[in-house]
Amino acid sequence: MAAPRVGFLGLGIMGRAMAGRLAAEGAEVLAWNRSGEAAREFAREHGRKVSAVPEAAEVAAACDVTFAMLAGPAAARAVAAAAAPGLRPGASYIDCSTVDEGTGSAVEALVQPRGAHFLSAPVSGGWRECKKGAALFLCGGSKEAYEAATPAMGIMGEKSWLCGDSPAHAARAKLVLQVSMGTLVASLAESLALADGAGVDPEMVTEMLQKSALRSPMTAAKGRLMLDKNWAPNFQVYLQQKDLRLAMDLGNELNVQLPITAAANTMYVRAKQLGHANSDFAAVAVAYDGGVAPEHTG
């Protein structure tokens, strides 16, 4: 039986991990990136399992299922517009970018006139989770696209949910998760800053957290990064801050107050101002101590 052929658009830190996971598990990946050299380099890394394709529309034309993973709304719209002319009737376009629901609907409007199915499937998890097949997919849109994408999502992720028949369902579900994640990590940074200022050993505080009802993989992992000042990115500050901003926009639209989200957002903005936009979002901690020049270790 021939290996499944999957299209992949966007080879940033997340896209490389996702497409690399597909290739490692035997899929034939047709890859495209706005920087053609990045796609060619990725293909060289994976040998015959990955082919670099010069145009997004060529990927869509050659594949029954095409995934896209972009950094934000503008890129998601632009890449979908470039890919749409190649989509065949019955093919599926899966956008894994975390975007607002308006962007999801705009991408859907580009895909559907081609007779193709559309699924918004933002990912929860960083590149490390994607690389080991432990990501989560929060999906909204066509049931046909969801079923077509499920085998590949099963390779890249631990679980997927079809949250509803509209891209809005996926966008809202993802932003709800991002509020919890972003505020949790910011509050952890705040706790460690207070501990340091109060003369309480921050190392001991992180150990206490892991023995308490607050223990979690997130507090353990991000607490360790904060203590070590290790900002090598798994999920970057600028992406987390973008997601909190989108969540606040949604809250305004729905008349839901998000004061904790707004407060956390200011700290991620400050971390960006201190030069940590591309650091792991644990680097929100630098907003509490004035910051240092970014150092990606580990």
Secondary structure, 3 states (H helix, E strand, C coil): CCCCEEEEECCCHHHHHHHHHHHHCCCEEEEECCCHHHHHHHHHHHHHHEEECCCHHHHHHHCCEEEECCCCHHHHHHHHHHHHHHCCCCCEEEECCCCCHHHHHHHHHHHHHHCCEEEECCEECCHHHHHCCCEEEEEEECHHHHHHHHHHHHHHEEEEEEEECCHHHHHHHHHHHHHHHHHHHHHHHHHHHHHHHHCCCHHHHHHHHHHCCCCCHHHHHHHHHHHHCCCCCCCEHHHHHHHHHHHHHHHHHHCCCCHHHHHHHHHHHHHHHHHHCCCEHHHHHHHHCCCCCCCCCC
